[in-house]
Amino acid sequence: MKTAEERWLYTISSKKKLIDFNFKEIWRYRDLLLLFVKRDIITLYKQTILGPLWYLIQPLFTSLIFTLIFNNLAEIPTGENIPNFLFNLAGITSWNYFKECLVGTSDTFKKNENIFGKVYFPRVIMPMSVVVSNLLKFGIQLLVFIGFYIYYIYFSSQIYNITPNIYILILPLLVVLMALLGLGFGMIVSSMTTKYRDLTFLIQFGVQLLMYGSAVMYPLSYFKNKLPNYYWLIEWNPIAIIVESFRTIVFGEGHLDVHKITYTLIITIVICLFGLIIFNKTEKSFIDTI
Protein backbone atom coordinates (compact mmCIF):
# COMPACT_ATOMS: atom_id res chain seq x y z
CA MET A 1 0.00 0.00 0.00
CA LYS A 2 1.36 3.41 -0.98
CA THR A 3 2.01 6.00 1.67
CA ALA A 4 0.27 9.40 1.62
CA GLU A 5 3.43 11.07 0.33
CA GLU A 6 3.78 8.61 -2.55
CA ARG A 7 0.20 9.25 -3.75
CA TRP A 8 0.87 12.94 -4.39
CA LEU A 9 2.36 14.11 -7.68
CA TYR A 10 4.26 16.98 -5.97
CA THR A 11 5.13 17.34 -2.32
CA ILE A 12 5.87 20.83 -0.98
CA SER A 13 7.88 20.67 2.22
CA SER A 14 10.41 22.77 4.10
CA LYS A 15 12.42 19.63 4.76
CA LYS A 16 15.07 19.54 2.08
CA LYS A 17 18.59 18.33 1.77
CA LEU A 18 21.38 20.83 2.37
CA ILE A 19 22.52 20.40 -1.22
CA ASP A 20 19.40 20.20 -3.35
CA PHE A 21 19.65 22.01 -6.68
CA ASN A 22 16.23 20.76 -7.80
CA PHE A 23 16.93 21.24 -11.52
CA LYS A 24 14.00 19.00 -12.51
CA GLU A 25 11.50 21.22 -10.70
CA ILE A 26 13.00 24.33 -12.27
CA TRP A 27 12.59 22.74 -15.70
CA ARG A 28 8.93 21.94 -14.96
CA TYR A 29 8.33 25.64 -14.23
CA ARG A 30 10.05 26.87 -17.41
CA ASP A 31 6.78 28.37 -18.69
CA LEU A 32 6.55 30.50 -15.56
CA LEU A 33 10.13 31.61 -16.14
CA LEU A 34 9.21 32.83 -19.62
CA LEU A 35 6.18 34.67 -18.23
CA PHE A 36 8.33 36.52 -15.69
CA VAL A 37 10.84 37.39 -18.41
CA LYS A 38 8.05 38.80 -20.58
CA ARG A 39 6.70 40.76 -17.60
CA ASP A 40 10.11 42.28 -16.84
CA ILE A 41 10.65 43.34 -20.44
CA ILE A 42 7.18 44.88 -20.87
CA THR A 43 6.85 46.69 -17.53
CA LEU A 44 10.39 48.00 -17.08
CA TYR A 45 10.04 50.95 -19.45
CA LYS A 46 6.27 50.83 -20.07
CA GLN A 47 5.61 54.32 -18.67
CA THR A 48 8.84 55.97 -19.78
CA ILE A 49 9.14 58.54 -22.57
CA LEU A 50 12.22 57.17 -24.26
CA GLY A 51 11.57 53.50 -23.45
CA PRO A 52 14.28 51.11 -24.70
CA LEU A 53 16.34 54.09 -25.90
CA TRP A 54 17.69 54.24 -22.36
CA TYR A 55 19.54 51.04 -23.23
CA LEU A 56 21.49 53.08 -25.80
CA ILE A 57 21.86 56.36 -23.92
CA GLN A 58 23.47 54.96 -20.77
CA PRO A 59 26.47 53.16 -22.34
CA LEU A 60 27.11 55.90 -24.89
CA PHE A 61 27.20 58.72 -22.34
CA THR A 62 29.24 56.65 -19.90
CA SER A 63 31.76 55.80 -22.62
CA LEU A 64 32.00 59.45 -23.60
CA ILE A 65 32.62 60.51 -19.99
CA PHE A 66 35.24 57.79 -19.50
CA THR A 67 36.97 58.90 -22.69
CA LEU A 68 37.11 62.53 -21.57
CA ILE A 69 38.22 61.83 -18.00
CA PHE A 70 40.40 58.74 -18.14
CA ASN A 71 41.87 59.02 -21.63
CA ASN A 72 42.01 62.76 -22.36
CA LEU A 73 42.58 64.17 -18.87
CA ALA A 74 44.31 61.28 -17.07
CA GLU A 75 45.99 60.18 -20.33
CA ILE A 76 45.46 56.47 -19.76
CA PRO A 77 46.48 54.71 -22.98
CA THR A 78 44.24 52.13 -24.62
CA GLY A 79 46.63 50.97 -27.35
CA GLU A 80 47.88 52.46 -30.58
CA ASN A 81 45.33 50.67 -32.76
CA ILE A 82 42.27 50.98 -30.51
CA PRO A 83 40.04 54.10 -30.40
CA ASN A 84 39.55 55.35 -26.86
CA PHE A 85 35.78 55.63 -27.19
CA LEU A 86 35.41 52.13 -28.64
CA PHE A 87 37.71 50.73 -25.95
CA ASN A 88 35.51 52.16 -23.21
CA LEU A 89 32.30 51.12 -24.97
CA ALA A 90 33.55 47.52 -25.13
CA GLY A 91 34.33 47.50 -21.41
CA ILE A 92 31.02 49.08 -20.42
CA THR A 93 28.99 46.77 -22.67
CA SER A 94 30.48 43.65 -21.10
CA TRP A 95 30.43 45.09 -17.56
CA ASN A 96 26.82 46.31 -17.72
CA TYR A 97 25.37 42.86 -18.24
CA PHE A 98 27.10 41.48 -15.15
CA LYS A 99 26.13 44.56 -13.12
CA GLU A 100 22.46 44.41 -14.14
CA CYS A 101 22.30 40.70 -13.29
CA LEU A 102 23.92 41.26 -9.89
CA VAL A 103 21.87 44.31 -8.90
CA GLY A 104 18.63 42.89 -10.28
CA THR A 105 18.92 39.63 -8.33
CA SER A 106 20.40 41.01 -5.10
CA ASP A 107 17.01 41.93 -3.58
CA THR A 108 14.93 39.00 -4.83
CA PHE A 109 13.40 38.09 -1.47
CA LYS A 110 12.61 41.66 -0.46
CA LYS A 111 11.19 42.68 -3.83
CA ASN A 112 8.98 39.60 -4.20
CA GLU A 113 7.96 38.96 -0.58
CA ASN A 114 4.26 39.45 -1.39
CA ILE A 115 4.06 36.87 -4.15
CA PHE A 116 6.39 34.48 -2.30
CA GLY A 117 4.00 34.48 0.65
CA LYS A 118 0.94 33.61 -1.45
CA VAL A 119 1.85 30.92 -3.97
CA TYR A 120 4.49 28.23 -4.30
CA PHE A 121 6.95 27.89 -7.15
CA PRO A 122 10.73 27.45 -7.21
CA ARG A 123 11.95 30.79 -5.83
CA VAL A 124 15.09 30.66 -7.95
CA ILE A 125 12.83 31.28 -10.98
CA MET A 126 12.76 34.98 -10.01
CA PRO A 127 16.51 35.71 -10.17
CA MET A 128 16.81 33.51 -13.25
CA SER A 129 14.13 35.59 -15.00
CA VAL A 130 16.13 38.76 -14.26
CA VAL A 131 19.25 37.26 -15.83
CA VAL A 132 17.37 36.15 -18.94
CA SER A 133 15.44 39.41 -19.39
CA ASN A 134 18.68 41.39 -19.11
CA LEU A 135 19.89 39.55 -22.21
CA LEU A 136 17.64 41.87 -24.23
CA LYS A 137 19.36 44.94 -22.82
CA PHE A 138 22.76 43.38 -23.39
CA GLY A 139 21.79 42.46 -26.96
CA ILE A 140 20.76 46.05 -27.74
CA GLN A 141 23.96 47.47 -26.26
CA LEU A 142 26.00 44.88 -28.15
CA LEU A 143 24.35 45.98 -31.41
CA VAL A 144 25.27 49.59 -30.59
CA PHE A 145 28.86 48.51 -30.01
CA ILE A 146 28.88 46.57 -33.30
CA GLY A 147 27.59 49.67 -35.10
CA PHE A 148 30.47 51.84 -33.85
CA TYR A 149 32.86 48.93 -34.41
CA ILE A 150 31.91 48.72 -38.10
CA TYR A 151 32.17 52.51 -38.41
CA TYR A 152 35.76 52.54 -37.15
CA ILE A 153 36.70 49.61 -39.40
CA TYR A 154 35.41 51.17 -42.61
CA PHE A 155 35.84 54.90 -42.01
CA SER A 156 38.94 55.04 -39.79
CA SER A 157 40.94 52.11 -41.12
CA GLN A 158 43.87 54.40 -41.97
CA ILE A 159 44.15 55.49 -38.34
CA TYR A 160 43.13 52.37 -36.44
CA ASN A 161 43.72 48.74 -37.27
CA ILE A 162 41.13 46.69 -35.42
CA THR A 163 40.10 43.22 -36.49
CA PRO A 164 38.42 40.39 -34.57
CA ASN A 165 40.17 37.03 -34.32
CA ILE A 166 39.09 33.40 -34.34
CA TYR A 167 38.46 33.56 -30.58
CA ILE A 168 35.23 35.43 -31.28
CA LEU A 169 33.62 31.99 -31.31
CA ILE A 170 33.92 31.84 -27.51
CA LEU A 171 32.00 35.11 -27.07
CA PRO A 172 28.82 33.21 -26.07
CA LEU A 173 30.86 31.52 -23.32
CA LEU A 174 31.85 34.92 -21.91
CA VAL A 175 28.18 35.98 -21.89
CA VAL A 176 27.22 32.81 -20.00
CA LEU A 177 30.03 33.41 -17.49
CA MET A 178 28.82 36.98 -16.87
CA ALA A 179 25.25 35.76 -16.40
CA LEU A 180 26.17 32.98 -13.98
CA LEU A 181 28.54 35.20 -11.97
CA GLY A 182 25.86 37.87 -11.62
CA LEU A 183 23.28 35.23 -10.71
CA GLY A 184 25.53 33.53 -8.16
CA PHE A 185 26.61 36.71 -6.41
CA GLY A 186 23.06 38.06 -6.57
CA MET A 187 21.59 34.98 -4.88
CA ILE A 188 24.21 35.17 -2.14
CA VAL A 189 23.55 38.87 -1.47
CA SER A 190 19.77 38.37 -1.67
CA SER A 191 19.93 35.58 0.91
CA MET A 192 22.05 37.68 3.26
CA THR A 193 19.81 40.77 2.99
CA THR A 194 16.93 38.86 4.63
CA LYS A 195 18.84 39.21 7.91
CA TYR A 196 21.27 42.06 7.24
CA ARG A 197 19.36 44.92 5.64
CA ASP A 198 22.47 47.11 5.46
CA LEU A 199 23.63 45.11 2.44
CA THR A 200 20.80 46.65 0.44
CA PHE A 201 22.41 50.07 0.82
CA LEU A 202 25.94 48.79 0.31
CA ILE A 203 25.32 46.89 -2.91
CA GLN A 204 25.26 49.97 -5.18
CA PHE A 205 28.42 51.35 -3.57
CA GLY A 206 30.09 47.96 -3.76
CA VAL A 207 29.24 47.60 -7.44
CA GLN A 208 30.88 50.95 -8.20
CA LEU A 209 34.05 49.90 -6.39
CA LEU A 210 34.04 46.57 -8.19
CA MET A 211 33.84 48.36 -11.54
CA TYR A 212 37.09 50.20 -10.83
CA GLY A 213 38.68 46.89 -9.86
CA SER A 214 37.49 45.09 -13.00
CA ALA A 215 39.55 46.87 -15.69
CA VAL A 216 36.48 48.48 -17.26
CA MET A 217 38.11 51.81 -18.10
CA TYR A 218 41.78 50.79 -18.39
CA PRO A 219 43.78 47.89 -19.85
CA LEU A 220 45.33 45.37 -17.46
CA SER A 221 48.80 46.17 -18.80
CA TYR A 222 48.45 49.79 -17.62
CA PHE A 223 47.57 48.74 -14.07
CA LYS A 224 50.47 46.29 -14.06
CA ASN A 225 52.93 49.04 -14.94
CA LYS A 226 51.53 51.56 -12.45
CA LEU A 227 50.83 49.32 -9.42
CA PRO A 228 52.69 46.03 -9.90
CA ASN A 229 52.39 45.08 -6.20
CA TYR A 230 48.59 45.12 -6.39
CA TYR A 231 48.27 43.78 -9.91
CA TRP A 232 47.31 40.29 -8.71
CA LEU A 233 44.07 41.70 -7.26
CA ILE A 234 42.93 42.72 -10.75
CA GLU A 235 44.67 39.93 -12.64
CA TRP A 236 42.69 37.19 -10.87
CA ASN A 237 39.40 39.08 -10.68
CA PRO A 238 37.00 36.93 -12.78
CA ILE A 239 35.12 39.99 -14.05
CA ALA A 240 38.35 41.70 -15.11
CA ILE A 241 39.35 38.54 -16.98
CA ILE A 242 36.01 38.49 -18.82
CA VAL A 243 36.18 42.20 -19.71
CA GLU A 244 39.78 41.94 -20.90
CA SER A 245 39.02 38.77 -22.87
CA PHE A 246 36.07 40.50 -24.54
CA ARG A 247 38.36 43.32 -25.68
CA THR A 248 41.03 40.90 -26.85
CA ILE A 249 38.48 39.05 -28.96
CA VAL A 250 36.91 42.08 -30.67
CA PHE A 251 40.06 44.16 -31.13
CA GLY A 252 42.47 41.37 -32.01
CA GLU A 253 45.16 42.93 -29.81
CA GLY A 254 46.78 41.05 -26.96
CA HIS A 255 46.75 37.40 -26.02
CA LEU A 256 43.76 35.39 -24.85
CA ASP A 257 44.86 33.46 -21.77
CA VAL A 258 43.13 30.08 -21.88
CA HIS A 259 44.30 29.26 -18.35
CA LYS A 260 42.59 32.35 -16.94
CA ILE A 261 39.42 31.59 -18.88
CA THR A 262 39.44 28.08 -17.37
CA TYR A 263 40.05 29.58 -13.93
CA THR A 264 37.10 31.95 -14.42
CA LEU A 265 34.89 29.07 -15.54
CA ILE A 266 35.70 27.07 -12.40
CA ILE A 267 35.18 30.08 -10.10
CA THR A 268 31.89 30.88 -11.83
CA ILE A 269 30.52 27.35 -11.38
CA VAL A 270 31.55 27.30 -7.71
CA ILE A 271 29.99 30.70 -6.96
CA CYS A 272 26.78 29.87 -8.83
CA LEU A 273 26.31 26.52 -7.08
CA PHE A 274 27.20 28.03 -3.70
CA GLY A 275 24.70 30.82 -4.28
CA LEU A 276 22.03 28.30 -5.23
CA ILE A 277 22.65 26.29 -2.05
CA ILE A 278 22.37 29.39 0.16
CA PHE A 279 19.32 30.62 -1.78
CA ASN A 280 17.49 27.30 -1.40
CA LYS A 281 18.31 27.20 2.31
CA THR A 282 17.13 30.79 2.87
CA GLU A 283 13.80 30.34 1.06
CA LYS A 284 12.64 27.93 3.78
CA SER A 285 12.45 30.58 6.50
CA PHE A 286 12.98 33.99 4.88
CA ILE A 287 9.31 34.93 5.29
CA ASP A 288 9.83 35.03 9.07
CA THR A 289 12.75 37.46 8.89
CA ILE A 290 12.07 39.62 5.83
Summary of the structure (lengths in Angstrom):
residues: 290
radius of gyration: 21.2
end to end distance: 41.8
largest distance: 81.5
contacts: 861
relative contact order: 0.14
helix: 71%
strand: 0%
